[in-house]
Amino acid sequence: MFFLVDGDQLLVRHSTCPVSRKSFPYREDSRYANFIAGQGERIEAVEGRSALVPLRGRGNLIGLIEVTLHPRERILFDEYQLVREWQNDALLTIGDMIALVLENLNLYREVKRQSITDPLTGVYNRNYFIERLSEEIQRCKRKNR
């Protein structure tokens, strides 16, 4: 499952298995809230069948990934401590890369929003208006309207 932090909740953004809930409050006594309360600095195994991977952007927790381990993987990783450490390192690296991508997407959206709106009034600027008007005129020409 893939969670994003939204205020004081974790929102389920994607899951490969059916989920009964779409959000988990931080204050609730759940494994996710307990993980966050423990600062979510490292991977945490959950009941030996899955692992929680923190997504940190600029030092802040922006989400979590819960990785479900295949039974064969669990047997291998439980037997060999070194392999388990490699798996944890790989999961942390993947988590860091995903967090970086999410942060970059948020920054891109913010820069784009700032480039098309007036900071004082919050309305679209002239360039954006002209661009949208041109697109609509072209669309009307294609549809013969």
C-alpha positions in Angstrom: 0.0 0.0 0.0 1.1 3.5 -0.7 0.1 6.2 1.8 0.5 10.0 1.7 0.4 12.3 4.7 -2.4 14.8 4.6 -2.7 16.9 7.7 -3.2 14.6 10.6 -4.1 11.6 8.5 -2.5 9.0 6.3 -4.5 8.6 3.0 -4.3 5.4 1.0 -3.3 6.5 -2.5 -2.7 3.0 -4.0 -3.1 -0.6 -3.0 -2.6 -3.9 -4.7 -4.9 -5.6 -2.3 -8.4 -4.6 -1.1 -8.5 -2.1 1.7 -11.3 -1.5 4.1 -10.4 2.1 4.9 -9.1 5.0 2.8 -7.5 6.9 5.7 -5.9 6.4 9.1 -5.7 9.2 11.7 -2.4 9.7 13.5 -4.1 9.6 16.9 -5.6 6.2 16.3 -3.9 3.2 17.7 -2.8 1.5 14.5 0.5 0.1 13.3 0.8 3.2 11.0 0.3 5.7 13.8 2.7 3.8 16.0 5.3 3.8 13.3 4.9 7.5 12.8 5.0 8.1 16.6 8.3 6.2 16.6 9.6 8.9 14.1 9.6 6.4 11.2 13.3 6.6 10.7 13.9 3.1 9.5 12.1 0.1 8.1 9.8 -1.6 10.5 8.7 -5.2 10.1 5.0 -5.8 10.7 4.1 -9.3 12.0 6.9 -10.8 9.8 4.8 -10.5 6.7 5.3 -6.9 5.6 7.5 -3.9 6.1 6.8 -0.2 6.5 9.1 2.0 4.6 9.1 5.8 5.4 9.0 8.4 2.6 10.9 11.4 3.8 11.2 14.7 1.9 13.4 17.4 3.3 13.5 15.7 6.6 9.7 15.5 6.9 7.6 12.4 6.6 5.5 12.7 3.5 4.2 9.1 3.3 4.7 5.4 3.9 4.9 2.3 1.8 3.8 -1.0 3.2 5.6 -3.8 1.3 4.1 -7.2 1.6 6.7 -9.9 1.5 6.3 -13.1 -0.5 6.4 -16.2 1.8 9.6 -17.5 0.0 11.3 -14.1 0.6 10.4 -14.3 4.3 12.0 -17.7 4.6 15.2 -16.5 2.9 15.4 -13.2 4.7 14.7 -14.7 8.1 17.5 -17.2 7.6 20.2 -14.8 6.4 20.7 -11.6 8.3 22.9 -10.1 5.6 20.3 -10.6 2.9 17.7 -9.0 5.2 20.0 -6.0 5.7 20.4 -5.7 1.9 16.7 -5.9 1.4 16.2 -3.1 4.0 18.8 -0.9 2.3 17.2 -1.4 -1.1 13.7 -0.6 0.3 15.1 2.6 2.0 16.8 3.7 -1.2 13.6 3.1 -3.2 11.6 5.0 -0.5 14.1 7.9 -0.8 13.8 8.0 -4.6 10.0 7.9 -4.4 10.0 10.7 -1.9 12.3 12.8 -4.1 10.0 12.3 -7.1 7.0 13.3 -5.0 8.8 16.4 -3.7 9.8 17.4 -7.2 6.2 17.0 -8.5 4.9 19.2 -5.7 7.5 21.8 -6.5 6.7 21.7 -10.2 3.0 22.1 -9.5 3.7 25.1 -7.2 6.0 26.8 -9.8 3.4 26.2 -12.5 0.6 27.7 -10.4 2.8 30.7 -9.5 3.6 31.3 -13.2 0.0 31.4 -14.3 -1.7 33.3 -11.5 -1.4 36.8 -10.1 0.1 36.6 -6.6 -2.1 39.5 -5.3 -5.5 38.6 -6.7 -5.1 34.8 -7.3 -6.7 35.1 -10.8 -5.1 33.8 -14.0 -2.6 36.2 -15.6 -2.9 37.6 -19.2 -0.5 35.1 -20.8 -2.4 32.2 -19.4 -5.7 33.7 -20.6 -4.4 34.3 -24.1 -3.0 30.8 -24.3 -6.3 29.2 -23.2 -8.3 31.5 -25.6 -6.1 30.3 -28.5 -6.6 26.7 -27.6 -10.4 27.2 -27.4 -10.5 29.0 -30.8 -8.5 26.1 -32.4 -10.9 23.6 -30.8 -13.9 25.6 -32.2 -12.4 25.6 -35.7 -11.9 21.8 -35.6 -15.5 21.3 -34.5 -16.8 23.9 -37.0 -18.5 26.0 -34.4 
